Amino acid sequence: MTGATGRVALVTGASSGIGATTARLLAARGMSAVVNYLRSAEAAEEVVADIEAAGGRAMAVQADVREPAAIDGMVEQVQAAWGGIDVLVHNALIPYAVKSFQDMTWEELGGKLDAEMHAAFAVTKAVLPHMTEQGSGRIIYLGTGLSRRPREGMVALGTAKAALEGLARYLAQELGPRGITVNVVAPGPVEDTRMAGVIDDAVRRRQVAATPLGRLARPADVARAIAFYADEDNAFMTGTTAAVNGGMAMY
């Protein structure tokens, strides 16, 4: 896979859910999609096959985004095939404990914070040289509405993603002069994802009832917000957080 490819988008955690839907959409809009995965090689190759069947370009690359050496290897593989990465969508979900603060250990809370920030730090560091050299780039982090609207049992995820939002604003300020934008897409509850499995039916019904648009988000709703930030024309929005929640929370 060599030659002219247009813009290259790396989507971490792209073998299923929001990541897979985002990779398909960015490829449909003319980008070459790097489908990063941790363990689900078969699922990642299915995403690549879908993209190629639709006339797009994609490659699947295994890497644990918590391991800087693995990230560097992935970026080098992409550079060898297609050149540098123009768009980073950092979507990979770092595991976390679902329990109350009262029952949580520091290893569970601190471990999630450390892994979340380490992954974002390392993958961002790896893509910056090319973006800096060309004077443009798009960085989009996946956040969560739980950072601002707490829900029982979600202290580890909500706190870690709140830290990620803070990092994004600092990076937006620092990287703006280089032509690099940094934004966060923060979904509310999303159907058809691994996180959806921790919500029981009664909670889901309450969430739908609290949503003015009358349903929960689907992966495609989130992917479209990501694609908006990734677009080359969207050059003057940075340091923002887009809430994709159907009006469940407004801020």
C-alpha positions as a LaTeX table, in Angstrom:
\begin{tabular}{lrrr}
\hline
Residue & $x$ (\AA) & $y$ (\AA) & $z$ (\AA) \\
\hline
Met1 & 0.00 & 0.00 & 0.00 \\
Thr2 & 2.09 & 2.88 & $-1.23$ \\
Gly3 & 1.62 & 5.97 & $-3.30$ \\
Ala4 & $-0.67$ & 8.98 & $-3.02$ \\
Thr5 & $-3.33$ & 8.47 & $-0.36$ \\
Gly6 & $-4.72$ & 11.89 & 0.54 \\
Arg7 & $-4.97$ & 12.55 & 4.25 \\
Val8 & $-4.21$ & 9.72 & 6.66 \\
Ala9 & $-6.33$ & 9.16 & 9.78 \\
Leu10 & $-5.28$ & 6.94 & 12.68 \\
Val11 & $-8.23$ & 5.69 & 14.73 \\
Thr12 & $-7.22$ & 3.90 & 17.91 \\
Gly13 & $-9.48$ & 1.13 & 19.19 \\
Ala14 & $-11.12$ & 0.86 & 15.77 \\
Ser15 & $-12.07$ & $-2.83$ & 15.55 \\
Ser16 & $-15.62$ & $-2.26$ & 16.84 \\
Gly17 & $-18.17$ & 0.29 & 18.05 \\
Ile18 & $-17.47$ & 4.00 & 17.70 \\
Gly19 & $-13.93$ & 3.46 & 16.44 \\
Ala20 & $-14.94$ & 1.10 & 13.62 \\
Thr21 & $-17.80$ & 3.37 & 12.56 \\
Thr22 & $-15.46$ & 6.37 & 12.58 \\
Ala23 & $-12.82$ & 4.61 & 10.48 \\
Arg24 & $-15.46$ & 3.66 & 7.91 \\
Leu25 & $-16.84$ & 7.21 & 7.78 \\
Leu26 & $-13.46$ & 8.93 & 7.46 \\
Ala27 & $-12.52$ & 6.51 & 4.69 \\
Ala28 & $-15.82$ & 7.21 & 2.92 \\
Arg29 & $-14.87$ & 10.88 & 3.04 \\
Gly30 & $-11.59$ & 10.25 & 1.26 \\
Met31 & $-9.09$ & 9.63 & 4.04 \\
Ser32 & $-6.85$ & 6.58 & 4.31 \\
Ala33 & $-7.88$ & 4.89 & 7.56 \\
Val34 & $-5.50$ & 3.18 & 9.96 \\
Val35 & $-7.59$ & 0.72 & 11.97 \\
Asn36 & $-5.72$ & 0.21 & 15.24 \\
Tyr37 & $-6.65$ & $-2.72$ & 17.45 \\
Leu38 & $-5.33$ & $-4.53$ & 20.52 \\
Arg39 & $-6.55$ & $-8.14$ & 20.28 \\
Ser40 & $-9.41$ & $-8.30$ & 17.76 \\
Ala41 & $-7.42$ & $-8.89$ & 14.57 \\
Glu42 & $-10.31$ & $-10.58$ & 12.75 \\
Ala43 & $-12.73$ & $-7.75$ & 13.58 \\
Ala44 & $-10.17$ & $-5.12$ & 12.51 \\
Glu45 & $-9.61$ & $-6.89$ & 9.19 \\
Glu46 & $-13.39$ & $-6.94$ & 8.67 \\
Val47 & $-13.45$ & $-3.15$ & 9.05 \\
Val48 & $-10.62$ & $-2.88$ & 6.51 \\
Ala49 & $-12.47$ & $-5.21$ & 4.12 \\
Asp50 & $-15.65$ & $-3.11$ & 4.45 \\
Ile51 & $-13.73$ & 0.07 & 3.67 \\
Glu52 & $-11.95$ & $-1.45$ & 0.67 \\
Ala53 & $-15.19$ & $-2.94$ & $-0.66$ \\
Ala54 & $-16.64$ & 0.58 & $-0.62$ \\
Gly55 & $-13.68$ & 1.89 & $-2.61$ \\
Gly56 & $-11.69$ & 3.31 & 0.29 \\
Arg57 & $-8.20$ & 2.63 & 1.65 \\
Ala58 & $-7.43$ & 1.13 & 5.02 \\
Met59 & $-4.93$ & $-0.97$ & 6.92 \\
Ala60 & $-5.22$ & $-2.75$ & 10.26 \\
Val61 & $-2.33$ & $-2.26$ & 12.70 \\
Gln62 & $-1.99$ & $-3.99$ & 16.07 \\
Ala63 & $-0.63$ & $-1.89$ & 18.94 \\
Asp64 & $-1.31$ & $-1.49$ & 22.64 \\
Val65 & $-1.73$ & 2.28 & 23.02 \\
Arg66 & $-0.48$ & 2.01 & 26.60 \\
Glu67 & 2.96 & 0.97 & 25.27 \\
Pro68 & 5.04 & 3.78 & 23.71 \\
Ala69 & 7.26 & 1.33 & 21.82 \\
Ala70 & 4.20 & $-0.30$ & 20.25 \\
Ile71 & 2.82 & 3.11 & 19.26 \\
Asp72 & 6.13 & 4.13 & 17.68 \\
Gly73 & 6.17 & 0.87 & 15.73 \\
Met74 & 2.64 & 1.49 & 14.49 \\
Val75 & 3.43 & 5.05 & 13.37 \\
Glu76 & 6.58 & 3.85 & 11.59 \\
Gln77 & 4.53 & 1.19 & 9.77 \\
Val78 & 2.03 & 3.82 & 8.63 \\
Gln79 & 4.79 & 6.20 & 7.55 \\
Ala80 & 6.45 & 3.48 & 5.48 \\
Ala81 & 3.17 & 2.78 & 3.66 \\
Trp82 & 1.43 & 6.12 & 3.44 \\
Gly83 & 3.58 & 8.85 & 5.00 \\
Gly84 & 2.68 & 10.72 & 8.17 \\
Ile85 & $-0.57$ & 10.81 & 10.11 \\
Asp86 & $-2.71$ & 13.91 & 9.51 \\
Val87 & $-5.65$ & 13.07 & 11.80 \\
Leu88 & $-5.52$ & 11.32 & 15.16 \\
Val89 & $-8.76$ & 9.98 & 16.61 \\
His90 & $-7.86$ & 8.60 & 20.03 \\
Asn91 & $-10.80$ & 6.35 & 20.83 \\
Ala92 & $-9.24$ & 3.26 & 22.45 \\
Leu93 & $-11.06$ & 2.36 & 25.65 \\
Ile94 & $-8.74$ & 1.68 & 28.58 \\
Pro95 & $-10.35$ & $-0.83$ & 31.00 \\
Tyr96 & $-11.75$ & 0.53 & 34.25 \\
Ala97 & $-13.54$ & $-0.58$ & 37.42 \\
Val98 & $-17.28$ & 0.07 & 37.78 \\
Lys99 & $-17.80$ & 0.57 & 41.51 \\
Ser100 & $-18.31$ & 3.23 & 44.14 \\
Phe101 & $-15.48$ & 5.37 & 45.48 \\
Gln102 & $-16.11$ & 3.75 & 48.87 \\
Asp103 & $-15.29$ & 0.31 & 47.45 \\
Met104 & $-12.53$ & 1.41 & 45.10 \\
Thr105 & $-8.80$ & 0.94 & 45.69 \\
Trp106 & $-6.21$ & 3.52 & 44.69 \\
Glu107 & $-4.81$ & 0.97 & 42.23 \\
Glu108 & $-8.19$ & 0.96 & 40.46 \\
Leu109 & $-8.63$ & 4.74 & 40.35 \\
Gly110 & $-4.99$ & 5.72 & 39.99 \\
Gly111 & $-4.33$ & 2.91 & 37.53 \\
Lys112 & $-7.12$ & 4.12 & 35.26 \\
Leu113 & $-5.90$ & 7.71 & 35.46 \\
Asp114 & $-2.33$ & 6.67 & 34.70 \\
Ala115 & $-3.23$ & 4.39 & 31.79 \\
Glu116 & $-5.68$ & 6.89 & 30.27 \\
Met117 & $-3.23$ & 9.76 & 30.34 \\
His118 & $-0.22$ & 7.67 & 29.38 \\
Ala119 & $-2.00$ & 6.39 & 26.27 \\
Ala120 & $-3.13$ & 9.85 & 25.19 \\
Phe121 & 0.32 & 11.30 & 25.92 \\
Ala122 & 2.21 & 8.61 & 23.99 \\
Val123 & $-0.01$ & 8.45 & 20.91 \\
Thr124 & $-0.12$ & 12.25 & 20.65 \\
Lys125 & 3.67 & 12.53 & 20.98 \\
Ala126 & 4.06 & 9.99 & 18.17 \\
Val127 & 1.95 & 11.88 & 15.61 \\
Leu128 & 3.15 & 15.41 & 16.41 \\
Pro129 & 6.41 & 15.49 & 14.41 \\
His130 & 4.66 & 15.04 & 11.06 \\
Met131 & 1.82 & 17.42 & 11.94 \\
Thr132 & 4.33 & 20.04 & 13.09 \\
Glu133 & 6.45 & 19.63 & 9.96 \\
Gln134 & 3.50 & 20.15 & 7.61 \\
Gly135 & 1.94 & 22.93 & 9.72 \\
Ser136 & $-1.45$ & 21.28 & 10.14 \\
Gly137 & $-3.16$ & 18.45 & 11.96 \\
Arg138 & $-6.34$ & 17.34 & 13.67 \\
Ile139 & $-6.38$ & 15.64 & 17.08 \\
Ile140 & $-9.69$ & 14.38 & 18.44 \\
Tyr141 & $-9.99$ & 12.64 & 21.80 \\
Leu142 & $-13.00$ & 10.60 & 22.85 \\
Gly143 & $-14.31$ & 11.85 & 26.18 \\
Thr144 & $-17.57$ & 11.17 & 28.01 \\
Gly145 & $-20.48$ & 13.12 & 29.40 \\
Leu146 & $-19.71$ & 11.36 & 32.70 \\
Ser147 & $-16.83$ & 13.81 & 33.19 \\
Arg148 & $-19.37$ & 16.55 & 33.91 \\
Arg149 & $-22.49$ & 14.61 & 34.91 \\
Pro150 & $-21.56$ & 11.88 & 37.38 \\
Arg151 & $-23.33$ & 8.54 & 37.42 \\
Glu152 & $-23.14$ & 5.89 & 40.11 \\
Gly153 & $-20.15$ & 3.58 & 39.77 \\
Met154 & $-18.41$ & 5.62 & 37.06 \\
Val155 & $-15.91$ & 7.59 & 39.16 \\
Ala156 & $-12.84$ & 6.00 & 37.52 \\
Leu157 & $-13.96$ & 6.62 & 33.94 \\
Gly158 & $-15.41$ & 10.07 & 34.58 \\
Thr159 & $-12.35$ & 11.31 & 36.47 \\
Ala160 & $-9.87$ & 9.97 & 33.91 \\
Lys161 & $-11.75$ & 11.49 & 30.98 \\
Ala162 & $-12.02$ & 14.82 & 32.84 \\
Ala163 & $-8.22$ & 14.80 & 33.03 \\
Leu164 & $-8.08$ & 14.05 & 29.30 \\
Glu165 & $-10.32$ & 17.05 & 28.59 \\
Gly166 & $-7.95$ & 19.23 & 30.60 \\
Leu167 & $-4.98$ & 17.95 & 28.62 \\
Ala168 & $-6.80$ & 18.67 & 25.36 \\
Arg169 & $-7.28$ & 22.33 & 26.27 \\
Tyr170 & $-3.62$ & 22.77 & 27.16 \\
Leu171 & $-2.54$ & 21.09 & 23.92 \\
Ala172 & $-4.96$ & 23.25 & 21.93 \\
Gln173 & $-3.27$ & 26.34 & 23.34 \\
Glu174 & 0.26 & 25.07 & 22.73 \\
Leu175 & $-0.26$ & 23.50 & 19.31 \\
Gly176 & $-2.51$ & 26.17 & 17.78 \\
Pro177 & 0.44 & 28.18 & 16.42 \\
Arg178 & 1.51 & 25.03 & 14.53 \\
Gly179 & $-1.86$ & 24.77 & 12.77 \\
Ile180 & $-2.92$ & 21.77 & 14.85 \\
Thr181 & $-6.39$ & 21.70 & 16.39 \\
Val182 & $-7.26$ & 19.61 & 19.46 \\
Asn183 & $-10.85$ & 18.86 & 20.40 \\
Val184 & $-12.88$ & 16.38 & 22.43 \\
Val185 & $-16.04$ & 14.52 & 21.44 \\
Ala186 & $-17.93$ & 13.56 & 24.59 \\
Pro187 & $-20.80$ & 11.14 & 23.99 \\
Gly188 & $-23.57$ & 10.41 & 26.41 \\
Pro189 & $-24.76$ & 6.79 & 26.56 \\
Val190 & $-24.21$ & 5.05 & 23.22 \\
Glu191 & $-26.00$ & 1.98 & 21.90 \\
Asp192 & $-24.07$ & $-0.96$ & 20.42 \\
Thr193 & $-20.83$ & $-0.45$ & 22.36 \\
Arg194 & $-19.06$ & $-2.36$ & 25.12 \\
Met195 & $-20.00$ & 0.38 & 27.60 \\
Ala196 & $-23.67$ & $-0.12$ & 26.76 \\
Gly197 & $-23.43$ & $-3.52$ & 28.41 \\
Val198 & $-23.07$ & $-2.02$ & 31.89 \\
Ile199 & $-26.46$ & $-0.26$ & 31.65 \\
Asp200 & $-29.55$ & $-2.26$ & 32.63 \\
Asp201 & $-32.92$ & $-1.81$ & 30.90 \\
Ala202 & $-34.46$ & 0.33 & 33.65 \\
Val203 & $-31.55$ & 2.78 & 33.55 \\
Arg204 & $-31.67$ & 2.85 & 29.76 \\
Arg205 & $-35.38$ & 3.71 & 29.78 \\
Arg206 & $-34.74$ & 6.58 & 32.20 \\
Gln207 & $-31.93$ & 7.85 & 30.01 \\
Val208 & $-34.11$ & 7.82 & 26.90 \\
Ala209 & $-36.89$ & 9.61 & 28.82 \\
Ala210 & $-34.38$ & 12.31 & 29.86 \\
Thr211 & $-33.20$ & 12.86 & 26.27 \\
Pro212 & $-35.09$ & 15.53 & 24.26 \\
Leu213 & $-34.31$ & 13.77 & 20.97 \\
Gly214 & $-35.98$ & 10.64 & 22.27 \\
Arg215 & $-33.25$ & 8.02 & 21.91 \\
Leu216 & $-29.70$ & 7.25 & 22.94 \\
Ala217 & $-26.75$ & 7.97 & 20.64 \\
Arg218 & $-25.64$ & 5.47 & 18.05 \\
Pro219 & $-22.00$ & 5.02 & 17.02 \\
Ala220 & $-22.74$ & 6.86 & 13.75 \\
Asp221 & $-23.88$ & 9.96 & 15.66 \\
Val222 & $-20.53$ & 10.11 & 17.44 \\
Ala223 & $-18.56$ & 9.32 & 14.28 \\
Arg224 & $-20.17$ & 12.25 & 12.44 \\
Ala225 & $-19.09$ & 14.66 & 15.19 \\
Ile226 & $-15.56$ & 13.26 & 14.99 \\
Ala227 & $-15.57$ & 13.62 & 11.19 \\
Phe228 & $-16.66$ & 17.25 & 11.57 \\
Tyr229 & $-13.60$ & 17.99 & 13.71 \\
Ala230 & $-11.34$ & 15.95 & 11.41 \\
Asp231 & $-12.32$ & 17.85 & 8.27 \\
Glu232 & $-9.60$ & 19.94 & 6.67 \\
Asp233 & $-12.01$ & 22.87 & 6.35 \\
Asn234 & $-12.69$ & 22.93 & 10.10 \\
Ala235 & $-9.59$ & 24.97 & 10.86 \\
Phe236 & $-10.80$ & 27.45 & 13.50 \\
Met237 & $-12.30$ & 25.30 & 16.26 \\
Thr238 & $-9.90$ & 24.12 & 18.94 \\
Gly239 & $-10.00$ & 23.47 & 22.66 \\
Thr240 & $-13.70$ & 22.62 & 22.49 \\
Thr241 & $-15.76$ & 19.69 & 23.75 \\
Ala242 & $-18.74$ & 18.52 & 21.70 \\
Ala243 & $-21.48$ & 16.84 & 23.74 \\
Val244 & $-23.14$ & 14.16 & 21.62 \\
Asn245 & $-26.05$ & 13.22 & 23.86 \\
Gly246 & $-29.30$ & 14.27 & 22.20 \\
Gly247 & $-29.78$ & 17.07 & 24.74 \\
Met248 & $-29.63$ & 14.81 & 27.82 \\
Ala249 & $-27.15$ & 17.30 & 29.25 \\
Met250 & $-26.67$ & 20.81 & 27.90 \\
Tyr251 & $-23.52$ & 22.85 & 28.60 \\
\hline
\end{tabular}
